[in-house]
Amino acid sequence: MAKEAEETVVKYEVTAVRRRPRTFDELAGQEFVVSTLKNSLESGQIAHAYLFSGPRGCGKTSAARILARSLNCEKGPAAIPCGECANCLEIRAGTSMDVIEIDGASNTSVNDVRQIKDEILFPPAAGRYKVYIIDEVHMLSTSAFNALLKTIEEPPPYIIFIFATTELHKVPATIKSRCQQFNFRLIPVETIRNILQNVCAEMNIEAENEALFWIARESTGSLRDAFTLFDQVVSFSEGHIRSELIVKKLGLLDLEQLNALAEACADNNTALGFSLIDDILGSGAAIEQFIIDLAGYYRSLLLLKNGISRESLLGYSPGRFSSRVLEKLDPIRLERALELLLACYRDIRYSVSPRFELETVISKLSWLDQWVPSTELRAAVEGAREALGLKDGIARPLAGPEPQPNPPGEGSPLAPRVPVSYNTAGQDAPAAGGSAPAGNSPSLSEGFKNYIAAREGNPKAAASPAESDDDVPFWSRLSGASAQQTQVFPSQGPPQAEQPDIPPQAKRVLDIFGGTIIAGNGADHEH
């Protein structure tokens, strides 16, 4: 009886082990790696060191074992190992003396590397090459890496190193430069779904397409994670994998619940939204998973709004999403909803109550249609400026006769004269930070009044330099310059393009009000 139970335990293999690829053609989603390694094997151009990098569960260690089998196959080196000879069977079972797998996470010291350096002096026992597969090589210490440098650069002709890592940036550049590098990619969702369909066919299991898509999406590009989650789902599915059963057993949110909650928020019904939250959390759903599912729902709506209807990206068929929510929310507000949910997920870790954070987000989502984005606000401000006659930040008359052009030879009263140059006519310029002579520099308020008068076309208030008593333009008086330090502007032609040099106080005021000056009657505002 005990012997039968032992045989039953030994016979069962998890899907990730049972479906481990045995040839390069079975390696899913790594076309570049497969084609390059097969060509090098067929041409005999075999490197002495390889570096495989990429995310977890995408086939790095499997590719290393396949390469070792291809090198030591009795019919090789061959791109496709026979899988029947003694070397292939031993390597597949992990009992080969010529293929040594080392866990870099638990053999990090320089003494472990010294042991390798001693072992490579002995040739392979039965195979053609002696292959060292070091997994998670980035975990080695700096001293261990330094000890490997010379060995990797000039190993014996029968030694081949294959390094695998999930964190390529932690591998020293001196190691990278001595290896052929292969970057493994995440496996597409459609590819994982197709592989899961084949597994279901082998195991005589019925599976809904949406359920397999959910497993593929949750694996985030890792085939090993997909197989692990698949085994868990199979254990409670009783031969029929269904989305409804997955949602119920794993505490996920059903699409109908998400549609109801999103419709309540779109209708500005905060009370109903709070009630739905209480029902969902009361059923045992975790708040973190609640936020993840709701964020994924609004992401799917955003994709639909942008014309994307691929079921592999949405998770469900497009027709199952609420048309009312899609009609009421535009892409900008859907982006805002997604931002709120992502920020909520970040904040719940340090919150007094994660449920309070969730209820606050639902309350914000309930008046999302009243939220005004910055683009609409800017358009409204620009429209108001045009309606009030404000262009380029300068106030212009809303009504009245158009200003007449000046006769030839006379200056334009509509804009202040701008200095064209400075010279020192027998006098030194004031020191940096100094002030102009007393009586020549008007107050800030008077300078702005002159500016407004000039803009309104009042020749008397904006007297030209020749008409003023001190022969100093008011812009020059604003900047604190004397008549001898400022060249008088020509009275003919339009104003110059460059702006006058004004005091820092005046410039700050102009910057604050965007260049729009509003004249006041009180004299007590001169500060």
C-alpha positions as CSV (number, residue, x, y, z in Angstrom):
1,M,0.0,0.0,0.0
2,A,2.8,2.4,0.9
3,K,4.6,1.4,-2.3
4,E,1.6,2.3,-4.4
5,A,1.2,5.7,-2.7
6,E,4.9,6.3,-3.4
7,E,4.5,5.5,-7.1
8,T,1.5,7.8,-7.3
9,V,3.5,10.7,-5.9
10,V,6.4,10.1,-8.2
11,K,4.3,9.8,-11.3
12,Y,2.7,13.3,-10.9
13,E,4.7,16.2,-12.4
14,V,3.6,19.8,-12.3
15,T,2.9,21.3,-15.7
16,A,6.0,23.5,-15.6
17,V,8.3,20.5,-15.3
18,R,6.3,18.2,-17.6
19,R,6.1,20.9,-20.3
20,R,9.7,22.0,-20.0
21,P,11.0,22.4,-23.6
22,R,13.4,19.7,-24.8
23,T,14.5,21.3,-28.1
24,F,15.0,24.8,-29.3
25,D,11.9,24.6,-31.5
26,E,9.8,24.1,-28.3
27,L,11.2,27.3,-26.7
28,A,8.3,29.7,-26.9
29,G,8.6,33.4,-27.7
30,Q,12.4,33.5,-28.2
31,E,12.8,33.4,-31.9
32,F,16.0,35.5,-32.0
33,V,17.8,33.3,-29.4
34,V,16.7,30.1,-31.0
35,S,17.8,31.1,-34.5
36,T,21.2,32.4,-33.4
37,L,22.1,29.3,-31.3
38,K,20.9,26.9,-33.9
39,N,23.0,28.6,-36.6
40,S,26.1,28.6,-34.4
41,L,25.7,24.9,-33.7
42,E,25.2,24.1,-37.3
43,S,28.3,26.1,-38.4
44,G,30.4,24.9,-35.5
45,Q,31.1,28.5,-34.2
46,I,30.6,27.7,-30.6
47,A,31.6,30.3,-28.0
48,H,33.3,29.5,-24.7
49,A,30.9,31.6,-22.6
50,Y,27.2,32.6,-22.9
51,L,25.2,35.1,-20.9
52,F,21.4,34.6,-20.9
53,S,19.4,37.5,-19.3
54,G,15.7,38.2,-19.1
55,P,12.6,38.1,-16.9
56,R,11.8,35.1,-14.7
57,G,10.2,32.0,-16.3
58,C,10.9,32.9,-19.9
59,G,13.2,29.9,-20.7
60,K,16.8,30.9,-19.7
61,T,17.7,27.7,-17.8
62,S,15.8,25.6,-20.2
63,A,17.8,27.1,-23.1
64,A,21.0,26.4,-21.3
65,R,20.1,22.7,-20.8
66,I,19.1,22.4,-24.4
67,L,22.4,23.9,-25.5
68,A,24.3,21.5,-23.3
69,R,22.4,18.5,-24.8
70,S,23.0,19.8,-28.3
71,L,26.8,20.1,-27.6
72,N,27.1,16.6,-25.9
73,C,24.7,14.6,-28.1
74,E,26.3,11.6,-29.5
75,K,25.0,12.6,-33.0
76,G,26.1,16.2,-32.5
77,P,27.0,18.9,-32.0
78,A,23.5,19.3,-33.5
79,A,20.9,22.0,-33.5
80,I,18.3,19.3,-32.7
81,P,19.6,16.8,-30.1
82,C,18.4,13.2,-30.6
83,G,17.0,12.9,-27.1
84,E,17.6,9.2,-27.1
85,C,21.4,8.7,-26.5
86,A,22.8,8.2,-23.0
87,N,24.2,11.8,-22.8
88,C,20.8,13.4,-23.8
89,L,18.9,11.2,-21.2
90,E,21.4,11.9,-18.4
91,I,21.4,15.7,-19.1
92,R,17.6,15.7,-19.1
93,A,17.5,13.8,-15.8
94,G,20.1,16.0,-14.3
95,T,22.5,13.2,-13.6
96,S,25.2,14.0,-16.2
97,M,28.8,14.4,-14.8
98,D,29.7,16.7,-17.6
99,V,26.9,19.3,-17.1
100,I,27.2,21.0,-13.7
101,E,24.4,23.3,-12.6
102,I,25.4,25.8,-9.9
103,D,23.0,28.1,-8.0
104,G,24.7,31.5,-7.9
105,A,22.6,32.6,-5.0
106,S,24.0,30.0,-2.6
107,N,27.5,29.8,-4.0
108,T,28.6,33.4,-3.9
109,S,32.0,33.2,-2.3
110,V,35.4,33.2,-4.0
111,N,36.1,29.8,-2.6
112,D,33.3,28.3,-4.7
113,V,34.8,29.9,-7.8
114,R,38.3,28.5,-6.8
115,Q,36.7,25.0,-6.7
116,I,35.4,25.5,-10.3
117,K,38.9,26.6,-11.4
118,D,40.3,23.4,-9.9
119,E,37.6,21.2,-11.6
120,I,38.0,22.6,-15.1
121,L,41.5,21.1,-15.2
122,F,39.9,17.6,-15.7
123,P,38.4,16.8,-19.1
124,P,34.7,15.7,-19.5
125,A,33.9,12.1,-18.4
126,A,31.7,11.0,-21.3
127,G,30.6,14.0,-23.3
128,R,32.3,16.2,-25.8
129,Y,32.2,19.3,-23.5
130,K,32.1,20.1,-19.8
131,V,29.4,22.6,-19.4
132,Y,28.9,24.9,-16.3
133,I,25.5,26.4,-15.9
134,I,25.5,29.1,-13.3
135,D,22.0,30.4,-12.5
136,E,21.4,33.8,-10.9
137,V,25.0,34.7,-11.6
138,H,24.5,38.3,-10.5
139,M,24.5,37.1,-6.9
140,L,28.2,36.3,-7.0
141,S,30.4,38.5,-4.9
142,T,32.9,41.0,-6.4
143,S,35.8,38.7,-5.5
144,A,34.1,35.7,-7.1
145,F,33.6,37.7,-10.3
146,N,37.2,38.8,-10.3
147,A,38.4,35.2,-9.8
148,L,36.3,34.1,-12.8
149,L,37.7,36.7,-15.2
150,K,40.8,34.8,-16.5
151,T,39.1,31.5,-16.5
152,I,36.2,32.8,-18.6
153,E,38.5,34.6,-21.1
154,E,40.8,31.6,-21.8
155,P,39.2,28.4,-20.6
156,P,40.3,24.9,-21.8
157,P,38.8,24.0,-25.2
158,Y,36.4,21.5,-23.7
159,I,34.9,24.0,-21.1
160,I,31.8,26.1,-21.8
161,F,30.2,28.5,-19.3
162,I,26.5,29.4,-19.5
163,F,25.4,32.2,-17.2
164,A,21.8,33.0,-16.5
165,T,20.5,36.1,-14.7
166,T,17.4,38.2,-14.2
167,E,19.3,41.3,-13.3
168,L,21.8,42.0,-16.1
169,H,22.8,45.4,-14.7
170,K,24.4,43.7,-11.6
171,V,26.8,41.7,-13.8
172,P,30.1,43.5,-14.1
173,A,31.1,44.8,-17.5
174,T,34.2,42.8,-17.5
175,I,32.1,39.6,-17.4
176,K,29.7,40.8,-20.1
177,S,32.6,41.6,-22.5
178,R,33.8,38.0,-22.3
179,C,30.4,36.4,-23.1
180,Q,28.0,36.2,-25.9
181,Q,24.9,37.9,-24.6
182,F,21.3,36.8,-25.3
183,N,18.4,38.9,-24.0
184,F,15.2,36.8,-23.5
185,R,11.9,38.6,-23.9
186,L,8.5,38.3,-22.1
187,I,6.3,35.8,-23.8
188,P,3.2,37.3,-25.5
189,V,-0.2,36.7,-24.0
190,E,-1.6,35.0,-27.1
191,T,1.3,32.6,-27.2
192,I,0.8,31.6,-23.5
193,R,-3.0,31.2,-24.2
194,N,-2.3,28.9,-27.1
195,I,0.1,26.8,-25.1
196,L,-2.5,26.5,-22.3
197,Q,-5.0,25.4,-24.8
198,N,-2.7,22.6,-26.0
199,V,-2.2,21.6,-22.3
200,C,-5.9,21.4,-21.8
201,A,-6.3,19.3,-24.9
202,E,-3.7,16.9,-23.6
203,M,-5.3,16.6,-20.2
204,N,-8.9,16.4,-21.6
205,I,-9.9,19.6,-19.7
206,E,-12.6,22.0,-21.0
207,A,-11.6,25.7,-20.7
208,E,-13.3,29.0,-21.5
209,N,-11.3,31.3,-23.7
210,E,-11.7,34.2,-21.2
211,A,-10.4,32.0,-18.4
212,L,-7.3,31.1,-20.3
213,F,-6.8,34.8,-21.2
214,W,-7.0,35.7,-17.6
215,I,-4.4,33.2,-16.6
216,A,-2.1,34.4,-19.4
217,R,-2.5,38.0,-18.4
218,E,-1.8,37.3,-14.8
219,S,1.4,35.5,-15.6
220,T,2.8,38.8,-17.0
221,G,4.8,37.1,-19.7
222,S,6.2,34.3,-17.6
223,L,5.3,30.8,-18.9
224,R,6.4,29.2,-15.7
225,D,4.0,31.5,-13.7
226,A,1.3,30.6,-16.2
227,F,1.7,26.9,-15.7
228,T,1.8,27.3,-11.9
229,L,-1.5,29.3,-11.9
230,F,-3.0,26.9,-14.4
231,D,-2.3,24.0,-12.0
232,Q,-4.0,25.8,-9.2
233,V,-7.0,26.6,-11.3
234,V,-7.3,23.0,-12.5
235,S,-7.2,21.7,-8.9
236,F,-10.6,23.3,-8.2
237,S,-12.2,23.4,-11.6
238,E,-13.2,19.7,-11.8
239,G,-12.3,19.4,-15.5
240,H,-14.0,22.6,-16.6
241,I,-12.1,25.9,-16.3
242,R,-14.6,28.8,-16.1
243,S,-14.2,32.5,-15.5
244,E,-17.1,32.5,-13.0
245,L,-15.5,29.8,-10.9
246,I,-12.1,31.5,-10.9
247,V,-13.6,34.8,-9.7
248,K,-15.5,33.0,-6.9
249,K,-12.6,30.8,-5.7
250,L,-9.8,33.4,-5.9
251,G,-11.8,36.3,-4.5
252,L,-11.8,38.4,-7.7
253,L,-14.3,40.9,-8.9
254,D,-16.8,39.8,-11.5
255,L,-17.2,42.1,-14.6
256,E,-20.9,42.6,-13.7
257,Q,-19.9,44.0,-10.3
258,L,-17.4,46.3,-11.9
259,N,-20.0,47.5,-14.5
260,A,-22.5,48.2,-11.7
261,L,-20.0,50.2,-9.7
262,A,-18.8,52.2,-12.7
263,E,-22.4,53.0,-13.7
264,A,-23.2,54.2,-10.2
265,C,-20.1,56.5,-10.3
266,A,-21.0,57.7,-13.8
267,D,-24.5,58.5,-12.6
268,N,-23.1,60.6,-9.7
269,N,-24.8,58.1,-7.3
270,T,-22.3,58.1,-4.4
271,A,-24.6,56.3,-2.0
272,L,-25.1,53.4,-4.4
273,G,-21.3,53.3,-4.9
274,F,-20.7,53.0,-1.1
275,S,-23.4,50.3,-0.9
276,L,-21.7,48.2,-3.6
277,I,-18.3,48.6,-1.9
278,D,-19.8,47.2,1.3
279,D,-21.3,44.3,-0.5
280,I,-18.1,43.4,-2.4
281,L,-15.8,43.7,0.7
282,G,-18.4,41.8,2.7
283,S,-18.1,38.9,0.3
284,G,-14.4,38.5,1.3
285,A,-12.6,40.5,-1.5
286,A,-9.3,42.1,-0.5
287,I,-9.1,45.8,-0.8
288,E,-5.8,45.6,-2.8
289,Q,-7.3,43.2,-5.3
290,F,-10.4,45.4,-5.4
291,I,-8.4,48.4,-6.5
292,I,-6.3,46.3,-9.0
293,D,-9.4,44.9,-10.7
294,L,-11.1,48.3,-10.8
295,A,-8.0,50.0,-12.2
296,G,-7.9,47.2,-14.8
297,Y,-11.5,47.9,-15.7
298,Y,-11.0,51.6,-16.3
299,R,-7.9,50.8,-18.3
300,S,-10.0,48.5,-20.5
301,L,-12.5,51.4,-21.0
302,L,-9.7,53.7,-21.9
303,L,-8.4,51.2,-24.5
304,L,-11.9,50.9,-25.9
305,K,-12.3,54.7,-26.2
306,N,-9.1,54.7,-28.2
307,G,-10.4,52.1,-30.7
308,I,-8.6,49.0,-29.3
309,S,-10.8,46.0,-29.1
310,R,-8.3,43.1,-28.8
311,E,-9.7,40.6,-26.3
312,S,-6.2,39.7,-25.2
313,L,-5.7,43.3,-24.0
314,L,-9.2,43.9,-22.6
315,G,-9.6,40.6,-20.9
316,Y,-13.2,40.3,-22.0
317,S,-15.1,40.8,-25.2
318,P,-15.8,44.5,-25.9
319,G,-19.5,44.0,-25.8
320,R,-19.4,43.0,-22.1
321,F,-18.4,46.5,-20.9
322,S,-21.0,49.0,-19.9
323,S,-22.0,51.2,-22.8
324,R,-23.4,53.8,-20.5
325,V,-20.1,54.4,-18.8
326,L,-18.3,54.5,-22.2
327,E,-20.8,57.1,-23.4
328,K,-20.6,59.4,-20.3
329,L,-16.8,59.4,-19.8
330,D,-14.3,60.7,-22.4
331,P,-10.6,59.5,-22.6
332,I,-9.3,62.4,-20.4
333,R,-11.7,61.6,-17.5
334,L,-10.9,57.9,-17.9
335,E,-7.2,58.7,-17.5
336,R,-8.1,60.8,-14.4
337,A,-10.0,57.8,-12.9
338,L,-7.0,55.5,-13.6
339,E,-4.6,58.0,-12.0
340,L,-6.8,58.2,-8.8
341,L,-6.9,54.4,-8.5
342,L,-3.2,54.0,-9.0
343,A,-2.5,56.7,-6.4
344,C,-4.9,55.0,-4.0
345,Y,-3.0,51.7,-4.4
346,R,0.2,53.5,-3.5
347,D,-1.3,55.2,-0.5
348,I,-3.1,52.3,1.2
349,R,0.2,51.0,2.5
350,Y,0.6,54.0,4.8
351,S,-3.0,54.8,5.3
352,V,-4.9,54.8,8.6
353,S,-7.6,52.7,7.0
354,P,-7.3,51.3,3.4
355,R,-11.1,51.2,3.3
356,F,-11.3,54.9,3.9
357,E,-8.9,55.5,1.0
358,L,-11.1,53.3,-1.3
359,E,-14.3,55.0,-0.3
360,T,-12.7,58.4,-0.9
361,V,-11.7,57.3,-4.4
362,I,-15.2,56.1,-5.2
363,S,-16.6,59.5,-4.0
364,K,-14.2,61.3,-6.4
365,L,-15.1,59.0,-9.2
366,S,-18.8,59.8,-8.6
367,W,-18.3,63.4,-9.7
368,L,-15.7,62.6,-12.4
369,D,-17.9,64.1,-15.1
370,Q,-17.8,67.5,-13.4
371,W,-14.0,67.5,-13.2
372,V,-12.4,70.1,-15.4
373,P,-9.1,69.1,-17.0
374,S,-6.4,71.7,-17.4
375,T,-6.8,71.7,-21.2
376,E,-10.5,72.7,-20.9
377,L,-9.6,75.3,-18.3
378,R,-7.0,76.8,-20.4
379,A,-9.3,77.0,-23.4
380,A,-12.0,78.7,-21.3
381,V,-9.4,81.3,-20.0
382,E,-8.3,82.0,-23.6
383,G,-11.9,82.4,-24.7
384,A,-12.5,84.8,-21.8
385,R,-9.4,86.8,-22.7
386,E,-10.5,87.2,-26.3
387,A,-14.0,88.2,-25.2
388,L,-12.6,90.9,-22.9
389,G,-10.2,92.2,-25.5
390,L,-7.1,90.9,-23.9
391,K,-4.5,89.8,-26.4
392,D,-0.9,88.9,-25.8
393,G,-1.4,89.8,-22.1
394,I,-2.1,93.5,-22.9
395,A,-5.4,95.2,-22.1
396,R,-6.8,96.9,-25.2
397,P,-10.0,99.1,-25.5
398,L,-13.2,97.1,-25.9
399,A,-14.9,99.9,-27.8
400,G,-14.2,103.3,-29.3
401,P,-12.7,104.7,-32.5
402,E,-9.7,102.9,-34.0
403,P,-6.4,104.8,-33.5
404,Q,-5.4,106.7,-36.6
405,P,-1.9,106.1,-38.0
406,N,0.5,108.9,-37.4
407,P,1.5,111.3,-40.1
408,P,4.9,110.7,-41.6
409,G,7.7,111.9,-39.4
410,E,5.8,111.6,-36.1
411,G,6.3,108.8,-33.6
412,S,3.7,106.3,-32.7
413,P,1.9,107.1,-29.4
414,L,0.5,103.6,-29.1
415,A,3.7,102.0,-27.7
416,P,6.5,103.3,-25.4
417,R,9.7,104.2,-27.0
418,V,12.4,101.6,-26.4
419,P,16.0,102.4,-25.9
420,V,18.2,101.4,-28.9
421,S,21.6,102.0,-27.3
422,Y,23.4,103.4,-24.4
423,N,26.4,105.7,-24.3
424,T,28.2,107.7,-21.8
425,A,28.2,111.3,-22.9
426,G,30.8,112.6,-20.6
427,Q,29.3,110.9,-17.5
428,D,29.9,107.6,-15.9
429,A,27.0,105.1,-15.6
430,P,25.6,104.5,-12.2
431,A,27.2,101.8,-10.2
432,A,25.5,98.4,-10.2
433,G,22.6,98.5,-7.8
434,G,22.7,102.3,-7.7
435,S,19.8,104.7,-8.2
436,A,19.3,107.5,-10.7
437,P,19.7,111.2,-9.7
438,A,16.9,112.5,-7.6
439,G,14.0,113.9,-9.5
440,N,14.7,111.9,-12.6
441,S,13.2,108.5,-11.5
442,P,9.4,108.5,-11.1
443,S,7.6,106.1,-8.8
444,L,6.6,102.7,-9.9
445,S,2.9,103.7,-10.0
446,E,3.7,106.7,-12.2
447,G,5.7,104.6,-14.5
448,F,2.8,102.2,-15.0
449,K,0.4,105.2,-15.5
450,N,2.7,106.4,-18.2
451,Y,2.8,103.0,-19.7
452,I,-1.0,102.8,-19.8
453,A,-1.3,106.3,-21.2
454,A,1.0,105.4,-24.0
455,R,-0.9,102.3,-24.8
456,E,-4.2,104.2,-24.8
457,G,-2.7,106.7,-27.2
458,N,-2.6,109.8,-25.0
459,P,0.2,111.9,-26.4
460,K,0.1,114.4,-23.5
461,A,0.6,111.7,-20.8
462,A,3.2,109.8,-22.8
463,A,5.3,112.7,-23.9
464,S,8.2,112.1,-26.2
465,P,11.7,112.8,-24.9
466,A,11.8,116.0,-26.8
467,E,8.5,117.2,-25.2
468,S,9.4,116.3,-21.6
469,D,11.2,118.7,-19.2
470,D,14.1,116.4,-18.4
471,D,14.6,114.8,-21.9
472,V,14.5,111.3,-20.4
473,P,11.9,108.8,-21.7
474,F,9.7,107.4,-19.0
475,W,11.0,103.8,-19.7
476,S,14.5,105.2,-19.0
477,R,13.3,106.9,-15.8
478,L,11.8,103.5,-14.8
479,S,15.1,101.9,-15.2
480,G,16.9,104.7,-13.4
481,A,19.0,106.2,-16.3
482,S,19.7,109.9,-16.8
483,A,19.4,112.0,-20.0
484,Q,23.2,111.8,-20.6
485,Q,23.2,108.0,-20.3
486,T,20.3,107.3,-22.7
487,Q,20.2,108.0,-26.4
488,V,16.9,109.6,-27.5
489,F,14.8,107.5,-29.8
490,P,14.1,108.5,-33.3
491,S,10.5,109.9,-33.6
492,Q,10.0,108.2,-36.9
493,G,9.0,104.6,-37.5
494,P,7.4,101.9,-35.4
495,P,8.7,101.0,-31.9
496,Q,11.7,98.8,-31.7
497,A,11.2,95.0,-31.2
498,E,13.3,94.6,-28.0
499,Q,11.7,95.3,-24.6
500,P,12.9,98.2,-22.4
501,D,15.0,97.5,-19.4
502,I,12.7,98.2,-16.4
503,P,13.3,97.8,-12.6
504,P,12.9,94.4,-11.1
505,Q,9.8,95.4,-9.1
506,A,8.0,96.5,-12.3
507,K,9.1,93.3,-14.1
508,R,7.8,91.1,-11.3
509,V,4.4,92.9,-11.4
510,L,4.3,92.5,-15.2
511,D,5.1,88.8,-14.9
512,I,2.5,88.3,-12.2
513,F,-0.3,89.9,-14.2
514,G,1.0,88.4,-17.5
515,G,1.7,91.9,-18.9
516,T,-1.9,93.1,-18.2
517,I,-1.9,96.5,-16.4
518,I,-5.0,97.7,-14.7
519,A,-4.9,101.4,-13.8
520,G,-6.0,102.5,-10.3
521,N,-7.2,105.8,-9.1
522,G,-5.8,105.7,-5.5
523,A,-2.3,107.1,-4.9
524,D,-1.8,104.9,-1.9
525,H,-0.8,101.8,-4.0
526,E,2.7,103.0,-4.7
527,H,4.6,100.0,-3.1
